Amino acid sequence: MTTDVEVRCADCAYAATFDSLRAARTALDDHERETGHSVEWNIGRLSGGVERAGADAGVCGREDCANPDSPLLDHGGSDDA
């Protein structure tokens, strides 16, 4: 599954859909820099692995959302510096 990101300007007719966060972010930054407009974006869906990583990390902002057994979380860090 691909990422579906919609970028839309509140100040003009600019609107576009991208299949990657990087492409959307680049377009958003370019439009804001060139026009001074405020651009909004909406992430429709991410690939399954990215969604799982976000869910495991508890990105919804609630501590009880995180998956404490996830290997993706830093459970106290390491001694590597």
N, CA, C and O atoms as a Maestro MAE file, in Angstrom:
{
 s_m_m2io_version
 :::
 2.0.0
}

f_m_ct {
 s_m_title
 :::
 protein
 m_atom[324] {
  # First column is atom index #
  i_m_mmod_type
  r_m_x_coord
  r_m_y_coord
  r_m_z_coord
  i_m_residue_number
  s_m_chain_name
  s_m_pdb_residue_name
  s_m_pdb_atom_name
  i_m_atomic_number
  :::
  1 25 0.841 -1.172 0.000 1 A "MET " " N  " 7
  2 3 0.000 0.000 0.000 1 A "MET " " CA " 6
  3 2 0.887 1.236 0.000 1 A "MET " " C  " 6
  4 15 1.915 1.279 0.676 1 A "MET " " O  " 8
  5 25 0.488 2.212 -0.746 2 A "THR " " N  " 7
  6 3 1.252 3.448 -0.801 2 A "THR " " CA " 6
  7 2 0.668 4.472 0.173 2 A "THR " " C  " 6
  8 15 -0.467 4.350 0.633 2 A "THR " " O  " 8
  9 25 1.458 5.450 0.459 3 A "THR " " N  " 7
  10 3 1.026 6.563 1.283 3 A "THR " " CA " 6
  11 2 0.198 7.490 0.410 3 A "THR " " C  " 6
  12 15 0.541 7.706 -0.752 3 A "THR " " O  " 8
  13 25 -0.857 8.028 0.929 4 A "ASP " " N  " 7
  14 3 -1.717 8.949 0.199 4 A "ASP " " CA " 6
  15 2 -1.781 10.246 0.995 4 A "ASP " " C  " 6
  16 15 -2.405 10.300 2.055 4 A "ASP " " O  " 8
  17 25 -1.131 11.301 0.479 5 A "VAL " " N  " 7
  18 3 -1.067 12.566 1.192 5 A "VAL " " CA " 6
  19 2 -1.643 13.663 0.309 5 A "VAL " " C  " 6
  20 15 -1.188 13.874 -0.815 5 A "VAL " " O  " 8
  21 25 -2.641 14.355 0.827 6 A "GLU " " N  " 7
  22 3 -3.266 15.461 0.099 6 A "GLU " " CA " 6
  23 2 -2.760 16.775 0.665 6 A "GLU " " C  " 6
  24 15 -2.769 16.982 1.878 6 A "GLU " " O  " 8
  25 25 -2.321 17.659 -0.212 7 A "VAL " " N  " 7
  26 3 -1.848 18.986 0.156 7 A "VAL " " CA " 6
  27 2 -2.826 19.994 -0.441 7 A "VAL " " C  " 6
  28 15 -3.134 19.936 -1.631 7 A "VAL " " O  " 8
  29 25 -3.316 20.925 0.392 8 A "ARG " " N  " 7
  30 3 -4.298 21.894 -0.076 8 A "ARG " " CA " 6
  31 2 -4.002 23.255 0.535 8 A "ARG " " C  " 6
  32 15 -3.751 23.364 1.735 8 A "ARG " " O  " 8
  33 25 -4.032 24.283 -0.290 9 A "CYS " " N  " 7
  34 3 -3.781 25.638 0.179 9 A "CYS " " CA " 6
  35 2 -5.098 26.306 0.548 9 A "CYS " " C  " 6
  36 15 -6.070 26.258 -0.206 9 A "CYS " " O  " 8
  37 25 -5.111 26.930 1.723 10 A "ALA " " N  " 7
  38 3 -6.306 27.635 2.182 10 A "ALA " " CA " 6
  39 2 -6.440 29.005 1.524 10 A "ALA " " C  " 6
  40 15 -7.510 29.611 1.576 10 A "ALA " " O  " 8
  41 25 -5.363 29.500 0.903 11 A "ASP " " N  " 7
  42 3 -5.351 30.853 0.357 11 A "ASP " " CA " 6
  43 2 -5.509 30.931 -1.156 11 A "ASP " " C  " 6
  44 15 -5.714 32.017 -1.697 11 A "ASP " " O  " 8
  45 25 -5.416 29.783 -1.854 12 A "CYS " " N  " 7
  46 3 -5.578 29.783 -3.309 12 A "CYS " " CA " 6
  47 2 -6.082 28.410 -3.750 12 A "CYS " " C  " 6
  48 15 -6.435 27.581 -2.910 12 A "CYS " " O  " 8
  49 25 -6.118 28.169 -5.032 13 A "ALA " " N  " 7
  50 3 -6.673 26.925 -5.564 13 A "ALA " " CA " 6
  51 2 -5.682 25.767 -5.590 13 A "ALA " " C  " 6
  52 15 -6.017 24.686 -6.075 13 A "ALA " " O  " 8
  53 25 -4.471 25.970 -5.079 14 A "TYR " " N  " 7
  54 3 -3.468 24.901 -5.136 14 A "TYR " " CA " 6
  55 2 -3.923 23.686 -4.337 14 A "TYR " " C  " 6
  56 15 -4.288 23.796 -3.166 14 A "TYR " " O  " 8
  57 25 -3.897 22.529 -4.987 15 A "ALA " " N  " 7
  58 3 -4.195 21.251 -4.334 15 A "ALA " " CA " 6
  59 2 -3.481 20.164 -5.117 15 A "ALA " " C  " 6
  60 15 -3.419 20.216 -6.346 15 A "ALA " " O  " 8
  61 25 -2.940 19.177 -4.407 16 A "ALA " " N  " 7
  62 3 -2.250 18.071 -5.059 16 A "ALA " " CA " 6
  63 2 -2.258 16.870 -4.130 16 A "ALA " " C  " 6
  64 15 -2.397 17.005 -2.914 16 A "ALA " " O  " 8
  65 25 -2.106 15.694 -4.723 17 A "THR " " N  " 7
  66 3 -2.020 14.458 -3.957 17 A "THR " " CA " 6
  67 2 -0.701 13.790 -4.287 17 A "THR " " C  " 6
  68 15 -0.290 13.741 -5.446 17 A "THR " " O  " 8
  69 25 -0.039 13.276 -3.260 18 A "PHE " " N  " 7
  70 3 1.275 12.660 -3.421 18 A "PHE " " CA " 6
  71 2 1.267 11.258 -2.837 18 A "PHE " " C  " 6
  72 15 0.448 10.927 -1.980 18 A "PHE " " O  " 8
  73 25 2.190 10.447 -3.315 19 A "ASP " " N  " 7
  74 3 2.266 9.075 -2.821 19 A "ASP " " CA " 6
  75 2 3.379 8.884 -1.800 19 A "ASP " " C  " 6
  76 15 3.691 7.755 -1.420 19 A "ASP " " O  " 8
  77 25 3.979 9.987 -1.354 20 A "SER " " N  " 7
  78 3 4.994 9.884 -0.305 20 A "SER " " CA " 6
  79 2 4.967 11.136 0.559 20 A "SER " " C  " 6
  80 15 4.625 12.225 0.099 20 A "SER " " O  " 8
  81 25 5.333 10.954 1.812 21 A "LEU " " N  " 7
  82 3 5.399 12.096 2.728 21 A "LEU " " CA " 6
  83 2 6.454 13.092 2.287 21 A "LEU " " C  " 6
  84 15 6.256 14.303 2.386 21 A "LEU " " O  " 8
  85 25 7.583 12.577 1.797 22 A "ARG " " N  " 7
  86 3 8.669 13.462 1.361 22 A "ARG " " CA " 6
  87 2 8.223 14.368 0.220 22 A "ARG " " C  " 6
  88 15 8.472 15.573 0.253 22 A "ARG " " O  " 8
  89 25 7.570 13.802 -0.783 23 A "ALA " " N  " 7
  90 3 7.109 14.602 -1.926 23 A "ALA " " CA " 6
  91 2 6.085 15.640 -1.479 23 A "ALA " " C  " 6
  92 15 6.115 16.784 -1.933 23 A "ALA " " O  " 8
  93 25 5.183 15.240 -0.593 24 A "ALA " " N  " 7
  94 3 4.170 16.170 -0.099 24 A "ALA " " CA " 6
  95 2 4.812 17.295 0.702 24 A "ALA " " C  " 6
  96 15 4.456 18.462 0.538 24 A "ALA " " O  " 8
  97 25 5.747 16.950 1.559 25 A "ARG " " N  " 7
  98 3 6.397 17.960 2.393 25 A "ARG " " CA " 6
  99 2 7.197 18.943 1.539 25 A "ARG " " C  " 6
  100 15 7.215 20.143 1.814 25 A "ARG " " O  " 8
  101 25 7.856 18.426 0.505 26 A "THR " " N  " 7
  102 3 8.618 19.294 -0.393 26 A "THR " " CA " 6
  103 2 7.687 20.260 -1.117 26 A "THR " " C  " 6
  104 15 7.982 21.451 -1.207 26 A "THR " " O  " 8
  105 25 6.575 19.764 -1.630 27 A "ALA " " N  " 7
  106 3 5.608 20.621 -2.324 27 A "ALA " " CA " 6
  107 2 5.011 21.656 -1.385 27 A "ALA " " C  " 6
  108 15 4.847 22.819 -1.755 27 A "ALA " " O  " 8
  109 25 4.689 21.235 -0.179 28 A "LEU " " N  " 7
  110 3 4.131 22.140 0.816 28 A "LEU " " CA " 6
  111 2 5.119 23.260 1.125 28 A "LEU " " C  " 6
  112 15 4.754 24.435 1.118 28 A "LEU " " O  " 8
  113 25 6.363 22.897 1.395 29 A "ASP " " N  " 7
  114 3 7.398 23.896 1.698 29 A "ASP " " CA " 6
  115 2 7.616 24.846 0.526 29 A "ASP " " C  " 6
  116 15 7.720 26.058 0.719 29 A "ASP " " O  " 8
  117 25 7.685 24.304 -0.686 30 A "ASP " " N  " 7
  118 3 7.896 25.136 -1.874 30 A "ASP " " CA " 6
  119 2 6.763 26.140 -2.048 30 A "ASP " " C  " 6
  120 15 7.009 27.320 -2.296 30 A "ASP " " O  " 8
  121 25 5.518 25.673 -1.918 31 A "HIS " " N  " 7
  122 3 4.375 26.569 -2.104 31 A "HIS " " CA " 6
  123 2 4.345 27.651 -1.034 31 A "HIS " " C  " 6
  124 15 4.098 28.818 -1.340 31 A "HIS " " O  " 8
  125 25 4.595 27.278 0.216 32 A "GLU " " N  " 7
  126 3 4.599 28.273 1.280 32 A "GLU " " CA " 6
  127 2 5.710 29.297 1.082 32 A "GLU " " C  " 6
  128 15 5.507 30.490 1.305 32 A "GLU " " O  " 8
  129 25 6.881 28.833 0.666 33 A "ARG " " N  " 7
  130 3 8.008 29.749 0.452 33 A "ARG " " CA " 6
  131 2 7.753 30.684 -0.722 33 A "ARG " " C  " 6
  132 15 8.065 31.873 -0.648 33 A "ARG " " O  " 8
  133 25 7.188 30.156 -1.805 34 A "GLU " " N  " 7
  134 3 6.973 30.962 -3.011 34 A "GLU " " CA " 6
  135 2 5.813 31.945 -2.875 34 A "GLU " " C  " 6
  136 15 5.847 33.024 -3.466 34 A "GLU " " O  " 8
  137 25 4.784 31.584 -2.101 35 A "THR " " N  " 7
  138 3 3.584 32.409 -2.050 35 A "THR " " CA " 6
  139 2 3.320 33.053 -0.693 35 A "THR " " C  " 6
  140 15 2.596 34.044 -0.603 35 A "THR " " O  " 8
  141 25 3.903 32.495 0.354 36 A "GLY " " N  " 7
  142 3 3.601 32.971 1.702 36 A "GLY " " CA " 6
  143 2 2.260 32.454 2.210 36 A "GLY " " C  " 6
  144 15 1.798 32.865 3.274 36 A "GLY " " O  " 8
  145 25 1.641 31.562 1.459 37 A "HIS " " N  " 7
  146 3 0.351 31.005 1.856 37 A "HIS " " CA " 6
  147 2 0.524 29.938 2.929 37 A "HIS " " C  " 6
  148 15 1.606 29.383 3.117 37 A "HIS " " O  " 8
  149 25 -0.557 29.674 3.613 38 A "SER " " N  " 7
  150 3 -0.590 28.618 4.620 38 A "SER " " CA " 6
  151 2 -1.177 27.363 3.980 38 A "SER " " C  " 6
  152 15 -2.325 27.365 3.538 38 A "SER " " O  " 8
  153 25 -0.395 26.307 3.934 39 A "VAL " " N  " 7
  154 3 -0.816 25.074 3.280 39 A "VAL " " CA " 6
  155 2 -1.083 24.001 4.331 39 A "VAL " " C  " 6
  156 15 -0.321 23.845 5.285 39 A "VAL " " O  " 8
  157 25 -2.162 23.275 4.142 40 A "GLU " " N  " 7
  158 3 -2.516 22.182 5.037 40 A "GLU " " CA " 6
  159 2 -2.318 20.863 4.310 40 A "GLU " " C  " 6
  160 15 -2.377 20.797 3.083 40 A "GLU " " O  " 8
  161 25 -2.084 19.820 5.087 41 A "TRP " " N  " 7
  162 3 -2.000 18.513 4.459 41 A "TRP " " CA " 6
  163 2 -2.769 17.497 5.262 41 A "TRP " " C  " 6
  164 15 -2.980 17.653 6.465 41 A "TRP " " O  " 8
  165 25 -3.184 16.450 4.573 42 A "ASN " " N  " 7
  166 3 -3.953 15.394 5.186 42 A "ASN " " CA " 6
  167 2 -3.342 14.069 4.753 42 A "ASN " " C  " 6
  168 15 -3.218 13.793 3.560 42 A "ASN " " O  " 8
  169 25 -2.966 13.266 5.716 43 A "ILE " " N  " 7
  170 3 -2.405 11.960 5.406 43 A "ILE " " CA " 6
  171 2 -3.546 10.963 5.437 43 A "ILE " " C  " 6
  172 15 -4.107 10.668 6.491 43 A "ILE " " O  " 8
  173 25 -3.882 10.447 4.253 44 A "GLY " " N  " 7
  174 3 -4.996 9.514 4.145 44 A "GLY " " CA " 6
  175 2 -4.682 8.165 4.741 44 A "GLY " " C  " 6
  176 15 -5.452 7.653 5.553 44 A "GLY " " O  " 8
  177 25 -3.573 7.583 4.358 45 A "ARG " " N  " 7
  178 3 -3.210 6.264 4.861 45 A "ARG " " CA " 6
  179 2 -1.726 6.048 4.611 45 A "ARG " " C  " 6
  180 15 -1.184 6.490 3.598 45 A "ARG " " O  " 8
  181 25 -1.085 5.372 5.533 46 A "LEU " " N  " 7
  182 3 0.328 5.035 5.412 46 A "LEU " " CA " 6
  183 2 0.457 3.540 5.171 46 A "LEU " " C  " 6
  184 15 -0.506 2.791 5.336 46 A "LEU " " O  " 8
  185 25 1.628 3.117 4.788 47 A "SER " " N  " 7
  186 3 1.847 1.682 4.611 47 A "SER " " CA " 6
  187 2 1.647 0.977 5.950 47 A "SER " " C  " 6
  188 15 1.777 1.592 7.008 47 A "SER " " O  " 8
  189 25 1.335 -0.294 5.898 48 A "GLY " " N  " 7
  190 3 1.045 -1.061 7.105 48 A "GLY " " CA " 6
  191 2 2.166 -1.019 8.128 48 A "GLY " " C  " 6
  192 15 1.901 -0.912 9.326 48 A "GLY " " O  " 8
  193 25 3.420 -1.102 7.679 49 A "GLY " " N  " 7
  194 3 4.556 -1.071 8.595 49 A "GLY " " CA " 6
  195 2 4.683 0.250 9.319 49 A "GLY " " C  " 6
  196 15 5.003 0.277 10.507 49 A "GLY " " O  " 8
  197 25 4.439 1.346 8.621 50 A "VAL " " N  " 7
  198 3 4.519 2.670 9.239 50 A "VAL " " CA " 6
  199 2 3.380 2.845 10.239 50 A "VAL " " C  " 6
  200 15 3.585 3.386 11.326 50 A "VAL " " O  " 8
  201 25 2.182 2.391 9.877 51 A "GLU " " N  " 7
  202 3 1.062 2.485 10.807 51 A "GLU " " CA " 6
  203 2 1.321 1.647 12.056 51 A "GLU " " C  " 6
  204 15 1.012 2.082 13.165 51 A "GLU " " O  " 8
  205 25 1.878 0.459 11.889 52 A "ARG " " N  " 7
  206 3 2.183 -0.405 13.037 52 A "ARG " " CA " 6
  207 2 3.222 0.253 13.934 52 A "ARG " " C  " 6
  208 15 3.079 0.240 15.157 52 A "ARG " " O  " 8
  209 25 4.267 0.830 13.343 53 A "ALA " " N  " 7
  210 3 5.308 1.489 14.135 53 A "ALA " " CA " 6
  211 2 4.708 2.643 14.932 53 A "ALA " " C  " 6
  212 15 5.026 2.816 16.108 53 A "ALA " " O  " 8
  213 25 3.854 3.422 14.304 54 A "GLY " " N  " 7
  214 3 3.205 4.526 15.003 54 A "GLY " " CA " 6
  215 2 2.314 4.038 16.129 54 A "GLY " " C  " 6
  216 15 2.312 4.608 17.220 54 A "GLY " " O  " 8
  217 25 1.559 2.987 15.866 55 A "ALA " " N  " 7
  218 3 0.684 2.430 16.900 55 A "ALA " " CA " 6
  219 2 1.505 1.879 18.054 55 A "ALA " " C  " 6
  220 15 1.160 2.093 19.216 55 A "ALA " " O  " 8
  221 25 2.588 1.170 17.748 56 A "ASP " " N  " 7
  222 3 3.441 0.617 18.800 56 A "ASP " " CA " 6
  223 2 4.054 1.712 19.660 56 A "ASP " " C  " 6
  224 15 4.227 1.537 20.866 56 A "ASP " " O  " 8
  225 25 4.379 2.831 19.046 57 A "ALA " " N  " 7
  226 3 5.005 3.926 19.779 57 A "ALA " " CA " 6
  227 2 3.987 4.759 20.546 57 A "ALA " " C  " 6
  228 15 4.367 5.584 21.377 57 A "ALA " " O  " 8
  229 25 2.706 4.557 20.280 58 A "GLY " " N  " 7
  230 3 1.675 5.322 20.975 58 A "GLY " " CA " 6
  231 2 1.606 6.753 20.502 58 A "GLY " " C  " 6
  232 15 1.453 7.664 21.316 58 A "GLY " " O  " 8
  233 25 1.715 6.975 19.200 59 A "VAL " " N  " 7
  234 3 1.763 8.337 18.677 59 A "VAL " " CA " 6
  235 2 0.448 9.090 18.832 59 A "VAL " " C  " 6
  236 15 0.377 10.281 18.528 59 A "VAL " " O  " 8
  237 25 -0.581 8.414 19.296 60 A "CYS " " N  " 7
  238 3 -1.846 9.118 19.512 60 A "CYS " " CA " 6
  239 2 -1.743 10.073 20.700 60 A "CYS " " C  " 6
  240 15 -2.622 10.912 20.900 60 A "CYS " " O  " 8
  241 25 -0.674 9.950 21.487 61 A "GLY " " N  " 7
  242 3 -0.467 10.865 22.593 61 A "GLY " " CA " 6
  243 2 -0.877 10.334 23.945 61 A "GLY " " C  " 6
  244 15 -0.612 10.971 24.965 61 A "GLY " " O  " 8
  245 25 -1.510 9.195 23.976 62 A "ARG " " N  " 7
  246 3 -1.913 8.609 25.251 62 A "ARG " " CA " 6
  247 2 -0.923 7.515 25.636 62 A "ARG " " C  " 6
  248 15 -0.611 6.646 24.822 62 A "ARG " " O  " 8
  249 25 -0.430 7.553 26.863 63 A "GLU " " N  " 7
  250 3 0.556 6.574 27.306 63 A "GLU " " CA " 6
  251 2 0.045 5.152 27.200 63 A "GLU " " C  " 6
  252 15 0.813 4.242 26.887 63 A "GLU " " O  " 8
  253 25 -1.241 4.945 27.455 64 A "ASP " " N  " 7
  254 3 -1.786 3.598 27.419 64 A "ASP " " CA " 6
  255 2 -1.934 3.056 26.003 64 A "ASP " " C  " 6
  256 15 -2.314 1.898 25.827 64 A "ASP " " O  " 8
  257 25 -1.644 3.865 24.997 65 A "CYS " " N  " 7
  258 3 -1.717 3.410 23.607 65 A "CYS " " CA " 6
  259 2 -0.475 2.638 23.188 65 A "CYS " " C  " 6
  260 15 -0.548 1.793 22.296 65 A "CYS " " O  " 8
  261 25 0.644 2.908 23.805 66 A "ALA " " N  " 7
  262 3 1.901 2.291 23.386 66 A "ALA " " CA " 6
  263 2 1.881 0.788 23.637 66 A "ALA " " C  " 6
  264 15 1.265 0.309 24.589 66 A "ALA " " O  " 8
  265 25 2.557 0.064 22.774 67 A "ASN " " N  " 7
  266 3 2.715 -1.372 22.917 67 A "ASN " " CA " 6
  267 2 4.017 -1.610 23.679 67 A "ASN " " C  " 6
  268 15 5.094 -1.481 23.097 67 A "ASN " " O  " 8
  269 25 3.944 -1.951 24.955 68 A "PRO " " N  " 7
  270 3 5.167 -2.078 25.759 68 A "PRO " " CA " 6
  271 2 6.081 -3.211 25.307 68 A "PRO " " C  " 6
  272 15 7.255 -3.237 25.675 68 A "PRO " " O  " 8
  273 25 5.565 -4.139 24.524 69 A "ASP " " N  " 7
  274 3 6.372 -5.270 24.050 69 A "ASP " " CA " 6
  275 2 7.017 -5.015 22.692 69 A "ASP " " C  " 6
  276 15 7.716 -5.883 22.170 69 A "ASP " " O  " 8
  277 25 6.796 -3.856 22.124 70 A "SER " " N  " 7
  278 3 7.309 -3.562 20.790 70 A "SER " " CA " 6
  279 2 8.829 -3.416 20.784 70 A "SER " " C  " 6
  280 15 9.393 -2.732 21.638 70 A "SER " " O  " 8
  281 25 9.484 -4.054 19.829 71 A "PRO " " N  " 7
  282 3 10.930 -3.868 19.692 71 A "PRO " " CA " 6
  283 2 11.272 -2.495 19.120 71 A "PRO " " C  " 6
  284 15 12.444 -2.123 19.057 71 A "PRO " " O  " 8
  285 25 10.257 -1.741 18.705 72 A "LEU " " N  " 7
  286 3 10.478 -0.419 18.120 72 A "LEU " " CA " 6
  287 2 10.655 0.670 19.173 72 A "LEU " " C  " 6
  288 15 11.098 1.774 18.857 72 A "LEU " " O  " 8
  289 25 10.312 0.366 20.417 73 A "LEU " " N  " 7
  290 3 10.417 1.361 21.476 73 A "LEU " " CA " 6
  291 2 11.758 1.276 22.175 73 A "LEU " " C  " 6
  292 15 12.370 0.210 22.239 73 A "LEU " " O  " 8
  293 25 12.207 2.390 22.692 74 A "ASP " " N  " 7
  294 3 13.429 2.453 23.478 74 A "ASP " " CA " 6
  295 2 13.033 2.244 24.935 74 A "ASP " " C  " 6
  296 15 12.518 3.151 25.589 74 A "ASP " " O  " 8
  297 25 13.280 1.036 25.432 75 A "HIS " " N  " 7
  298 3 12.863 0.691 26.793 75 A "HIS " " CA " 6
  299 2 13.978 0.989 27.800 75 A "HIS " " C  " 6
  300 15 14.383 0.103 28.553 75 A "HIS " " O  " 8
  301 25 14.461 2.195 27.819 76 A "GLY " " N  " 7
  302 3 15.478 2.566 28.780 76 A "GLY " " CA " 6
  303 2 16.812 2.883 28.139 76 A "GLY " " C  " 6
  304 15 17.780 3.216 28.824 76 A "GLY " " O  " 8
  305 25 16.859 2.780 26.841 77 A "GLY " " N  " 7
  306 3 18.078 3.143 26.131 77 A "GLY " " CA " 6
  307 2 19.159 2.104 26.272 77 A "GLY " " C  " 6
  308 15 18.966 1.037 26.854 77 A "GLY " " O  " 8
  309 25 20.290 2.445 25.726 78 A "SER " " N  " 7
  310 3 21.452 1.562 25.805 78 A "SER " " CA " 6
  311 2 22.608 2.356 26.353 78 A "SER " " C  " 6
  312 15 22.538 3.578 26.486 78 A "SER " " O  " 8
  313 25 23.659 1.660 26.664 79 A "ASP " " N  " 7
  314 3 24.856 2.327 27.173 79 A "ASP " " CA " 6
  315 2 25.723 2.867 26.068 79 A "ASP " " C  " 6
  316 15 26.752 3.488 26.334 79 A "ASP " " O  " 8
  317 25 25.322 2.637 24.805 80 A "ASP " " N  " 7
  318 3 26.088 3.141 23.665 80 A "ASP " " CA " 6
  319 2 25.952 4.649 23.600 80 A "ASP " " C  " 6
  320 15 24.844 5.178 23.701 80 A "ASP " " O  " 8
  321 25 27.053 5.339 23.436 81 A "ALA " " N  " 7
  322 3 26.981 6.798 23.349 81 A "ALA " " CA " 6
  323 2 27.869 7.290 22.266 81 A "ALA " " C  " 6
  324 15 27.949 8.497 22.034 81 A "ALA " " O  " 8
  :::
 }
 m_bond[323] {
  # First column is bond index #
  i_m_from
  i_m_to
  i_m_order
  :::
  1 1 2 1
  2 2 3 1
  3 3 4 2
  4 3 5 1
  5 5 6 1
  6 6 7 1
  7 7 8 2
  8 7 9 1
  9 9 10 1
  10 10 11 1
  11 11 12 2
  12 11 13 1
  13 13 14 1
  14 14 15 1
  15 15 16 2
  16 15 17 1
  17 17 18 1
  18 18 19 1
  19 19 20 2
  20 19 21 1
  21 21 22 1
  22 22 23 1
  23 23 24 2
  24 23 25 1
  25 25 26 1
  26 26 27 1
  27 27 28 2
  28 27 29 1
  29 29 30 1
  30 30 31 1
  31 31 32 2
  32 31 33 1
  33 33 34 1
  34 34 35 1
  35 35 36 2
  36 35 37 1
  37 37 38 1
  38 38 39 1
  39 39 40 2
  40 39 41 1
  41 41 42 1
  42 42 43 1
  43 43 44 2
  44 43 45 1
  45 45 46 1
  46 46 47 1
  47 47 48 2
  48 47 49 1
  49 49 50 1
  50 50 51 1
  51 51 52 2
  52 51 53 1
  53 53 54 1
  54 54 55 1
  55 55 56 2
  56 55 57 1
  57 57 58 1
  58 58 59 1
  59 59 60 2
  60 59 61 1
  61 61 62 1
  62 62 63 1
  63 63 64 2
  64 63 65 1
  65 65 66 1
  66 66 67 1
  67 67 68 2
  68 67 69 1
  69 69 70 1
  70 70 71 1
  71 71 72 2
  72 71 73 1
  73 73 74 1
  74 74 75 1
  75 75 76 2
  76 75 77 1
  77 77 78 1
  78 78 79 1
  79 79 80 2
  80 79 81 1
  81 81 82 1
  82 82 83 1
  83 83 84 2
  84 83 85 1
  85 85 86 1
  86 86 87 1
  87 87 88 2
  88 87 89 1
  89 89 90 1
  90 90 91 1
  91 91 92 2
  92 91 93 1
  93 93 94 1
  94 94 95 1
  95 95 96 2
  96 95 97 1
  97 97 98 1
  98 98 99 1
  99 99 100 2
  100 99 101 1
  101 101 102 1
  102 102 103 1
  103 103 104 2
  104 103 105 1
  105 105 106 1
  106 106 107 1
  107 107 108 2
  108 107 109 1
  109 109 110 1
  110 110 111 1
  111 111 112 2
  112 111 113 1
  113 113 114 1
  114 114 115 1
  115 115 116 2
  116 115 117 1
  117 117 118 1
  118 118 119 1
  119 119 120 2
  120 119 121 1
  121 121 122 1
  122 122 123 1
  123 123 124 2
  124 123 125 1
  125 125 126 1
  126 126 127 1
  127 127 128 2
  128 127 129 1
  129 129 130 1
  130 130 131 1
  131 131 132 2
  132 131 133 1
  133 133 134 1
  134 134 135 1
  135 135 136 2
  136 135 137 1
  137 137 138 1
  138 138 139 1
  139 139 140 2
  140 139 141 1
  141 141 142 1
  142 142 143 1
  143 143 144 2
  144 143 145 1
  145 145 146 1
  146 146 147 1
  147 147 148 2
  148 147 149 1
  149 149 150 1
  150 150 151 1
  151 151 152 2
  152 151 153 1
  153 153 154 1
  154 154 155 1
  155 155 156 2
  156 155 157 1
  157 157 158 1
  158 158 159 1
  159 159 160 2
  160 159 161 1
  161 161 162 1
  162 162 163 1
  163 163 164 2
  164 163 165 1
  165 165 166 1
  166 166 167 1
  167 167 168 2
  168 167 169 1
  169 169 170 1
  170 170 171 1
  171 171 172 2
  172 171 173 1
  173 173 174 1
  174 174 175 1
  175 175 176 2
  176 175 177 1
  177 177 178 1
  178 178 179 1
  179 179 180 2
  180 179 181 1
  181 181 182 1
  182 182 183 1
  183 183 184 2
  184 183 185 1
  185 185 186 1
  186 186 187 1
  187 187 188 2
  188 187 189 1
  189 189 190 1
  190 190 191 1
  191 191 192 2
  192 191 193 1
  193 193 194 1
  194 194 195 1
  195 195 196 2
  196 195 197 1
  197 197 198 1
  198 198 199 1
  199 199 200 2
  200 199 201 1
  201 201 202 1
  202 202 203 1
  203 203 204 2
  204 203 205 1
  205 205 206 1
  206 206 207 1
  207 207 208 2
  208 207 209 1
  209 209 210 1
  210 210 211 1
  211 211 212 2
  212 211 213 1
  213 213 214 1
  214 214 215 1
  215 215 216 2
  216 215 217 1
  217 217 218 1
  218 218 219 1
  219 219 220 2
  220 219 221 1
  221 221 222 1
  222 222 223 1
  223 223 224 2
  224 223 225 1
  225 225 226 1
  226 226 227 1
  227 227 228 2
  228 227 229 1
  229 229 230 1
  230 230 231 1
  231 231 232 2
  232 231 233 1
  233 233 234 1
  234 234 235 1
  235 235 236 2
  236 235 237 1
  237 237 238 1
  238 238 239 1
  239 239 240 2
  240 239 241 1
  241 241 242 1
  242 242 243 1
  243 243 244 2
  244 243 245 1
  245 245 246 1
  246 246 247 1
  247 247 248 2
  248 247 249 1
  249 249 250 1
  250 250 251 1
  251 251 252 2
  252 251 253 1
  253 253 254 1
  254 254 255 1
  255 255 256 2
  256 255 257 1
  257 257 258 1
  258 258 259 1
  259 259 260 2
  260 259 261 1
  261 261 262 1
  262 262 263 1
  263 263 264 2
  264 263 265 1
  265 265 266 1
  266 266 267 1
  267 267 268 2
  268 267 269 1
  269 269 270 1
  270 270 271 1
  271 271 272 2
  272 271 273 1
  273 273 274 1
  274 274 275 1
  275 275 276 2
  276 275 277 1
  277 277 278 1
  278 278 279 1
  279 279 280 2
  280 279 281 1
  281 281 282 1
  282 282 283 1
  283 283 284 2
  284 283 285 1
  285 285 286 1
  286 286 287 1
  287 287 288 2
  288 287 289 1
  289 289 290 1
  290 290 291 1
  291 291 292 2
  292 291 293 1
  293 293 294 1
  294 294 295 1
  295 295 296 2
  296 295 297 1
  297 297 298 1
  298 298 299 1
  299 299 300 2
  300 299 301 1
  301 301 302 1
  302 302 303 1
  303 303 304 2
  304 303 305 1
  305 305 306 1
  306 306 307 1
  307 307 308 2
  308 307 309 1
  309 309 310 1
  310 310 311 1
  311 311 312 2
  312 311 313 1
  313 313 314 1
  314 314 315 1
  315 315 316 2
  316 315 317 1
  317 317 318 1
  318 318 319 1
  319 319 320 2
  320 319 321 1
  321 321 322 1
  322 322 323 1
  323 323 324 2
  :::
 }
}
